[in-house]
Amino acid sequence: MKKTAEGVQDALIPDEITPLMLLPLAAKAAKAKSDAGAFRIAVAKMLPLETREAYVRKYKNIDPVTEALYDADEIMQAIIDAASAVDDLMTYPIEARKRIGVHDIRRSLEDPLRGLATTEDVDPDTGEITED
């Protein structure tokens, strides 16, 4: 809460007011987060097991389509995380920059597919992920 020059506390004024010019962008970031969440829910209904590792343990193999679903799910989680950060930045830019640390966001976005198989890791005949 802020105090006026006269020392009277004004409980109705937040520490940071969202700039009007950023509100449309905050709404778009919230929509991106919502859409990515809806995608993850749809994917979860298609997958028999929660994780790729559990799937491989149970079935001893994984087909290219199922592998693609697990990859897409991981990417969408990264989108949810990024959209949440963008929403915070657009809603409370000063405070969010302090909390989030923009350099951490930028670093995480440099390689959003890190850890996922690349075309070099995929058998061209079967579509299966090969181990190095």
Backbone as JSON, one array per atom type, in Angstrom:
{
  "sequence": "MKKTAEGVQDALIPDEITPLMLLPLAAKAAKAKSDAGAFRIAVAKMLPLETREAYVRKYKNIDPVTEALYDADEIMQAIIDAASAVDDLMTYPIEARKRIGVHDIRRSLEDPLRGLATTEDVDPDTGEITED",
  "N": [[0.83, -1.18, 0.0], [0.35, 2.28, -0.57], [1.38, 5.45, 0.71], [0.03, 8.68, 0.9], [1.28, 12.03, 0.28], [0.5, 13.41, 2.5], [0.54, 11.51, 4.38], [-1.59, 9.81, 4.73], [-2.98, 6.63, 4.5], [-3.68, 4.96, 1.5], [-5.68, 2.56, 0.71], [-6.82, 1.62, -1.6], [-5.23, 1.84, -3.83], [-3.18, -0.11, -5.72], [0.22, -1.47, -5.46], [1.29, -1.58, -7.98], [-0.01, -0.56, -11.0], [-1.59, -1.98, -13.78], [-0.48, -1.14, -16.96], [-2.6, 0.34, -19.36], [-2.08, -0.02, -22.09], [-0.92, -2.53, -22.18], [-2.82, -4.39, -21.5], [-4.38, -5.72, -23.62], [-2.42, -7.45, -24.58], [-1.87, -9.01, -22.36], [-4.25, -10.4, -22.17], [-4.08, -11.92, -24.51], [-1.86, -13.52, -23.94], [-2.88, -14.95, -21.78], [-4.86, -16.37, -23.13], [-3.27, -17.94, -24.84], [-2.05, -19.55, -22.95], [-4.3, -20.85, -21.92], [-5.22, -22.19, -24.23], [-3.06, -23.91, -24.74], [-3.2, -25.43, -22.45], [-5.67, -26.69, -22.84], [-5.01, -28.22, -25.06], [-3.12, -29.97, -23.91], [-4.79, -31.38, -22.16], [-6.44, -32.69, -23.99], [-4.53, -34.31, -25.28], [-3.71, -35.9, -23.13], [-5.95, -37.48, -22.76], [-5.71, -39.16, -24.9], [-3.48, -40.66, -24.49], [-2.37, -43.69, -23.02], [-0.84, -43.89, -20.71], [0.72, -41.83, -18.19], [3.38, -40.92, -18.53], [6.09, -40.98, -20.93], [8.17, -42.69, -20.27], [6.92, -44.55, -18.58], [5.19, -45.67, -20.42], [6.97, -46.94, -22.23], [8.17, -48.75, -20.46], [5.98, -50.4, -19.86], [5.01, -51.33, -22.4], [7.29, -52.01, -23.75], [8.21, -50.83, -26.05], [7.76, -48.07, -28.35], [5.64, -46.44, -30.56], [5.94, -44.26, -33.47], [3.84, -42.34, -33.62], [2.71, -42.25, -31.05], [4.99, -41.46, -29.67], [5.27, -38.92, -30.79], [3.02, -37.68, -29.68], [3.71, -37.61, -26.94], [5.96, -35.93, -27.17], [4.74, -33.56, -28.15], [3.12, -32.94, -25.97], [5.04, -32.3, -24.03], [6.18, -30.03, -25.21], [3.97, -28.33, -25.25], [3.67, -27.93, -22.5], [5.9, -26.36, -22.02], [5.09, -24.13, -23.45], [2.9, -23.32, -21.91], [4.25, -22.58, -19.57], [5.84, -20.46, -20.56], [3.83, -18.71, -21.54], [2.55, -18.09, -19.16], [4.54, -16.63, -17.87], [4.75, -14.46, -19.67], [2.17, -13.4, -19.45], [2.23, -12.56, -16.76], [4.26, -10.62, -17.02], [3.01, -8.74, -18.69], [0.83, -7.99, -17.18], [1.74, -7.12, -14.63], [4.3, -5.52, -15.05], [6.62, -4.38, -13.77], [6.92, -5.61, -11.23], [6.85, -8.3, -12.03], [9.13, -8.58, -13.58], [11.06, -8.39, -11.63], [10.44, -10.66, -10.09], [10.45, -12.87, -11.87], [12.75, -12.76, -13.48], [14.04, -11.88, -16.25], [16.2, -12.77, -17.75], [16.29, -15.5, -17.18], [13.97, -16.41, -18.42], [14.5, -15.82, -21.1], [16.72, -17.49, -21.5], [15.54, -20.01, -21.17], [13.93, -20.07, -23.39], [15.67, -20.18, -25.48], [16.29, -22.77, -26.31], [13.76, -24.44, -26.7], [13.12, -27.04, -27.29], [14.85, -28.67, -26.01], [16.23, -31.71, -24.92], [14.39, -33.25, -26.26], [13.92, -35.64, -28.88], [15.79, -35.38, -31.91], [15.82, -35.08, -35.52], [18.05, -36.51, -36.19], [18.09, -38.49, -34.29], [16.13, -40.27, -34.92], [15.03, -43.28, -36.31], [14.98, -43.71, -39.74], [13.49, -45.61, -41.08], [11.69, -46.89, -39.33], [10.77, -44.92, -37.65], [11.24, -44.87, -34.98], [12.75, -43.74, -31.93], [16.19, -43.58, -31.62], [18.78, -44.76, -29.48], [21.72, -43.15, -28.32]],
  "CA": [[0.0, 0.0, 0.0], [1.12, 3.52, -0.67], [0.93, 6.56, 1.53], [0.04, 9.96, 0.2], [2.22, 13.0, 0.85], [0.0, 13.82, 3.81], [0.72, 10.39, 5.31], [-2.81, 9.02, 4.84], [-2.87, 5.4, 3.73], [-4.72, 4.78, 0.49], [-5.76, 1.11, 0.54], [-7.41, 1.27, -2.88], [-4.26, 1.94, -4.91], [-2.2, -1.19, -5.62], [1.6, -1.06, -5.63], [1.56, -1.42, -9.41], [-1.22, -0.57, -11.83], [-1.31, -2.5, -15.11], [-0.64, -0.13, -18.01], [-3.7, 0.02, -20.27], [-1.57, -0.48, -23.39], [-0.5, -3.92, -22.08], [-3.96, -5.28, -21.22], [-4.7, -6.64, -24.72], [-1.37, -8.47, -24.68], [-2.07, -9.92, -21.23], [-5.37, -11.27, -22.54], [-3.6, -12.87, -25.51], [-0.99, -14.48, -23.24], [-3.77, -15.82, -21.02], [-5.5, -17.25, -24.1], [-2.26, -18.91, -25.27], [-1.91, -20.5, -21.83], [-5.53, -21.64, -21.88], [-5.24, -23.08, -25.4], [-2.05, -24.95, -24.53], [-3.75, -26.32, -21.42], [-6.71, -27.51, -23.48], [-4.3, -29.2, -25.9], [-2.55, -31.0, -23.03], [-5.89, -32.21, -21.67], [-6.84, -33.56, -25.1], [-3.47, -35.31, -25.47], [-3.75, -36.83, -21.99], [-7.05, -38.43, -22.99], [-5.32, -40.07, -25.96], [-2.35, -41.47, -24.05], [-2.77, -44.65, -22.0], [-0.03, -43.72, -19.5], [1.06, -40.43, -17.96], [4.71, -40.54, -19.02], [6.72, -41.75, -21.99], [8.94, -43.75, -19.63], [5.97, -45.58, -18.13], [4.7, -46.33, -21.63], [8.02, -47.84, -22.72], [8.3, -49.84, -19.47], [4.84, -51.32, -19.97], [4.85, -51.93, -23.73], [8.64, -52.38, -24.23], [8.46, -50.15, -27.32], [6.87, -46.94, -28.55], [5.48, -46.16, -32.0], [6.21, -42.85, -33.78], [2.69, -41.47, -33.33], [2.65, -42.09, -29.59], [6.17, -40.65, -29.33], [4.95, -37.54, -31.17], [2.08, -37.14, -28.69], [4.47, -37.25, -25.74], [6.76, -34.74, -27.5], [3.84, -32.41, -28.23], [2.7, -32.64, -24.6], [6.16, -31.6, -23.37], [6.3, -28.71, -25.82], [2.84, -27.51, -24.78], [3.94, -27.51, -21.13], [6.82, -25.24, -22.13], [4.28, -22.99, -23.9], [2.14, -22.87, -20.74], [5.19, -21.87, -18.69], [6.21, -19.19, -21.2], [2.64, -17.84, -21.58], [2.34, -17.61, -17.79], [5.53, -15.57, -17.64], [4.37, -13.31, -20.49], [0.97, -12.83, -18.83], [2.7, -11.81, -15.59], [5.0, -9.44, -17.48], [2.08, -7.77, -19.26], [-0.1, -7.54, -16.14], [2.51, -6.39, -13.61], [5.64, -5.55, -15.65], [7.72, -4.05, -12.86], [7.04, -6.68, -10.23], [7.13, -9.58, -12.69], [10.54, -8.6, -13.98], [11.82, -8.69, -10.42], [10.14, -12.04, -9.66], [10.74, -13.9, -12.87], [14.12, -12.69, -13.99], [13.89, -12.0, -17.69], [17.28, -13.57, -18.33], [15.92, -16.91, -17.07], [12.97, -16.68, -19.46], [15.19, -15.84, -22.4], [17.55, -18.69, -21.55], [14.69, -21.18, -21.35], [13.35, -20.03, -24.72], [16.71, -20.38, -26.49], [16.21, -24.14, -26.82], [12.54, -24.99, -26.1], [12.99, -28.47, -27.59], [15.96, -29.39, -25.38], [15.86, -32.99, -24.35], [13.54, -34.02, -27.16], [14.65, -36.26, -29.98], [15.9, -34.62, -33.14], [15.72, -35.97, -36.68], [19.21, -37.4, -36.19], [17.84, -39.55, -33.33], [14.98, -41.05, -35.35], [15.3, -44.28, -37.35], [14.18, -43.29, -40.89], [12.62, -46.69, -41.56], [10.64, -47.25, -38.37], [10.28, -43.75, -36.93], [11.55, -45.01, -33.56], [13.85, -42.95, -31.4], [17.36, -44.4, -31.38], [19.62, -44.37, -28.35], [23.12, -42.94, -28.7]],
  "C": [[0.88, 1.24, 0.0], [0.53, 4.57, 0.26], [0.99, 7.83, 0.7], [1.04, 10.88, 0.88], [1.79, 13.44, 2.24], [0.13, 12.69, 4.82], [-0.53, 9.53, 5.46], [-2.67, 7.79, 3.96], [-4.02, 5.28, 2.76], [-4.76, 3.31, 0.12], [-6.28, 0.7, -0.83], [-6.42, 1.31, -4.04], [-3.24, 0.82, -4.74], [-0.78, -0.66, -5.83], [1.95, -0.85, -7.1], [0.25, -1.53, -10.17], [-0.82, -1.05, -13.22], [-1.5, -1.4, -16.14], [-1.72, -0.57, -19.0], [-3.2, -0.53, -21.6], [-1.17, -1.96, -23.36], [-1.66, -4.9, -21.87], [-4.33, -6.21, -22.38], [-3.67, -7.77, -24.87], [-1.49, -9.48, -23.54], [-3.19, -10.91, -21.55], [-4.93, -12.31, -23.56], [-2.69, -13.92, -24.88], [-1.84, -15.45, -22.43], [-4.48, -16.81, -21.95], [-4.52, -18.32, -24.58], [-2.08, -19.98, -24.19], [-3.12, -21.42, -21.77], [-5.59, -22.64, -23.03], [-4.23, -24.21, -25.24], [-2.52, -25.94, -23.46], [-4.82, -27.24, -21.99], [-6.08, -28.58, -24.37], [-3.74, -30.33, -25.03], [-3.63, -31.92, -22.48], [-6.33, -33.18, -22.75], [-5.81, -34.66, -25.34], [-3.51, -36.35, -24.35], [-4.85, -37.88, -22.15], [-6.69, -39.47, -24.04], [-4.21, -41.03, -25.52], [-2.76, -42.41, -22.93], [-2.02, -44.49, -20.68], [0.47, -42.29, -19.4], [2.41, -40.02, -18.54], [5.19, -41.49, -20.12], [7.48, -42.95, -21.38], [8.05, -44.89, -19.15], [5.43, -46.37, -19.32], [5.72, -47.35, -22.13], [8.22, -49.01, -21.76], [7.2, -50.87, -19.66], [4.81, -52.06, -21.3], [6.18, -52.34, -24.38], [9.02, -51.71, -25.55], [7.51, -48.94, -27.39], [6.82, -46.62, -30.05], [5.67, -44.66, -32.23], [5.06, -41.9, -33.45], [2.58, -41.21, -31.83], [3.82, -41.24, -29.11], [5.9, -39.18, -29.65], [3.98, -36.9, -30.19], [2.79, -36.75, -27.41], [5.34, -36.02, -25.97], [5.89, -33.48, -27.51], [3.38, -31.98, -26.84], [3.8, -31.87, -23.86], [6.32, -30.18, -23.91], [5.18, -27.79, -25.33], [3.03, -27.09, -23.32], [4.9, -26.34, -21.13], [6.07, -23.97, -22.57], [3.46, -22.44, -22.74], [3.04, -22.07, -19.81], [5.55, -20.5, -19.26], [5.03, -18.21, -21.21], [2.32, -17.29, -20.19], [3.29, -16.47, -17.47], [5.17, -14.31, -18.42], [3.15, -12.62, -19.89], [1.36, -12.01, -17.6], [3.41, -10.53, -16.0], [4.07, -8.36, -18.01], [1.13, -7.21, -18.21], [0.59, -6.68, -15.09], [3.98, -6.34, -14.04], [6.78, -5.3, -14.67], [7.96, -5.2, -11.89], [7.42, -8.01, -10.89], [8.59, -9.68, -13.12], [11.42, -8.89, -12.78], [11.68, -10.17, -10.05], [10.69, -13.08, -10.62], [12.21, -13.91, -13.27], [14.1, -12.95, -15.48], [15.01, -12.84, -18.3], [16.99, -15.06, -18.24], [14.9, -17.3, -18.14], [13.66, -16.79, -20.81], [16.03, -17.1, -22.55], [16.7, -19.93, -21.81], [14.08, -21.23, -22.74], [14.38, -20.24, -25.83], [16.61, -21.76, -27.12], [14.98, -24.81, -26.23], [12.38, -26.48, -26.34], [14.09, -29.29, -26.92], [15.46, -30.68, -24.74], [14.97, -33.84, -25.23], [14.39, -34.57, -28.3], [14.69, -35.32, -31.18], [15.83, -35.59, -34.31], [16.91, -36.92, -36.75], [19.0, -38.6, -35.26], [16.72, -40.5, -33.76], [15.38, -42.0, -36.48], [14.41, -43.94, -38.55], [13.22, -44.36, -41.4], [11.44, -46.96, -40.63], [10.03, -46.04, -37.67], [10.56, -43.81, -35.43], [12.74, -44.15, -33.17], [15.0, -43.9, -31.1], [18.14, -43.87, -30.19], [21.05, -44.18, -28.83], [24.03, -43.86, -27.93]]
}
